[in-house]
């Protein structure tokens, strides 16, 4: 009986703070939605790229010209791939923070910074796309003392 009490007391000291738990759960939900979004975008982009290739072939055969002034397909694919990888990296960082490991914070910060920079490069400065990551970096930073 005494051994169980000592074990329980030992795990109580390493218990995750409620604030960190809430932040991690919010990040898990956001990452899950982002992953679903990226899977959808990858599927749609694949279909659009295939459709655009078919249209180009038809236009070349008829002598018509097509003009597109948006970002190149390669830049769009690069943004999607980097975005997807940064979401996965930040999810890994959050999982590490869930386990109370400090390295997770640094992984999360790196992935968030890369994501913000890519967002600014690709689509310009978006207030919400910068404020939320910075807010979460600061909030996770407040919990660094609980991470090992």
Phi, psi and omega in degrees: 000318180294326181295320178296320180296317179295320179296314179297319179294322179296322179283335179297323182294329181263020182288143180286132177296150181299319181299316177294321178299315180296315178300316180296317180297317177300320179291323177298316180296313180298317180295319178299315178294321179295319179297315176299319178297315179294322177298318178296314181297318178298318179296314181294316180297323176299317179292318181294317179298317178295318179294320179294322178296319179294319179294321178299318178297320179291320181293320179296322180293330183264352180087001180281156177246147179241138179237127178233128185250005179279186179299150180295158179297324180295319178294320179296315178297320179298316179297317180296314182294313179296319178298317180295317179295320180292327175295316178296319179294318179293325175298318177298318178298319179294320177299320178294321177293325175303323178276008178066035178255128185295329181302331178300324179297315183290324175296315180299314180298314179301314180295321180293319180295315178299318179297317179295317180296315179298320178297319179293318180296316187281314188234013179087177183284117175247123184302312183292327181287348178251322185294312183297313178299318179295318178301314180291325176299315179294315181295319175294323179299327177295341180261005182303328182295341180269351183264145181254000000 
